[in-house]
Amino acid sequence: MRLCLLSQMKADRDLSSSGLNQSEIPHQDTAFVSSALAFLKNYNLDRLYKLCVRSGYDFKVSLAYNLFGSLEVTKGRLPPELREATLLMKTLIEHGGFQTGGLNIGLKSNPESDLKDVFVGYITALDVYAKALRVAAKLTVDGIFTNGLQQRYSGFQTNFGARFMNGELSLEDLSEQAKRTTAESPLPHGPNFWAAFYSRNSLNL
């Protein structure tokens, strides 16, 4: 969206003139999307304009308020990670996919890079997002995330967990329960499970 692009350009100029680096202003993107959202809602323009946002807070807020248009996935000199790209694609699928816009991919090349390096970098990034879309579709269809969450929190439906949800327990009760379950067996959908899942699917797609 042009409004966001102009805001970003102005912020870049202000940041350069201030002498600060990017890490010293961690919340500037949050201010951008919140300001754009308030402006569009206040003047009833939210039906006419959508936002071009980055992943993270901006992405989630724009989806929540039905203002998502395009996703900015500009990275550094390395291609995106499959796990990160898969989570982005999964979130898109769960919200109906792109209704307008698309992925805005940008890569920073080395000063000594030639046109071939730039070309290969973009093709590599596109390939990662294409694989991520297929993995995300498999996650959604197979219900792997959903089943994993249900299994992980199934204890809240019975016994001690049900009593906790009903407000029947004190902090002392929770403390004693935590002491008794410190040696609990690893979760079936822990880090090792997901590492194997992504590795297997990245090779098969």
C-alpha positions, 0 to 999 in steps of 0.5 A, spaced: 500 500 500 502 506 498 501 509 504 505 504 508 511 505 503 511 512 504 511 512 511 517 507 511 521 511 506 520 517 511 522 513 517 528 510 513 530 518 512 528 520 519 532 514 522 538 515 518 538 523 520 538 521 527 544 517 527 541 511 530 541 504 528 535 499 527 536 495 533 535 501 537 528 502 535 525 496 536 518 498 535 517 502 529 514 497 525 509 496 530 507 504 530 507 504 523 501 498 522 497 501 528 497 508 525 495 505 518 490 501 521 487 507 525 487 512 519 484 507 515 478 505 520 477 512 522 476 515 515 472 508 513 478 507 508 479 500 510 474 497 504 478 500 499 486 499 502 490 493 504 496 493 508 503 491 505 506 488 512 512 484 514 511 477 518 510 478 526 506 483 529 504 487 523 502 480 519 497 478 525 494 485 526 492 486 519 489 479 519 485 480 525 482 487 522 481 484 515 487 489 512 492 484 510 494 485 502 501 483 501 506 480 505 513 483 505 518 477 506 525 481 504 531 478 507 538 479 508 543 475 503 541 468 505 534 464 503 529 464 508 528 458 512 523 453 511 520 452 518 519 460 518 516 460 511 512 454 512 509 457 518 507 464 514 504 459 509 500 455 514 497 462 517 495 464 510 492 458 509 488 458 515 485 465 513 483 464 506 490 465 503 491 471 499 485 475 497 489 481 494 497 482 493 502 477 494 509 475 496 514 481 496 520 478 495 527 482 496 534 479 497 540 483 499 546 482 494 553 482 496 557 488 492 561 483 488 555 479 486 553 479 478 546 478 475 547 471 475 547 471 483 541 475 484 537 471 479 539 464 483 538 468 489 531 470 487 529 463 484 532 459 491 527 464 495 521 462 490 523 455 491 523 455 499 516 459 499 513 454 494 516 448 498 513 451 504 506 452 501 506 444 500 508 443 507 503 448 510 498 444 506 500 438 508 500 440 516 493 443 515 490 437 511 493 432 516 491 436 522 498 435 525 498 442 529 491 441 531 492 434 533 498 436 537 495 441 541 489 437 543 494 432 545 498 436 549 493 440 552 488 434 553 490 434 561 486 440 562 479 436 560 480 431 566 482 430 573 487 435 575 486 439 569 479 440 569 479 442 576 484 447 575 479 450 569 474 450 574 477 454 579 477 449 584 485 449 586 489 454 589 496 456 588 499 451 593 495 446 589 499 448 583 505 448 586 505 441 589 502 438 582 508 441 579 513 438 584 510 431 582 510 432 575 517 434 574 520 428 571 514 428 566 516 424 559 517 428 553 511 431 549 510 427 543 510 433 539 516 436 541 522 439 538 525 433 535 518 431 532 518 437 528 525 437 526 524 430 523 518 433 520 521 439 516 527 435 514 523 429 511 518 434 508 523 438 505 527 432 502 520 429 499 517 436 496 
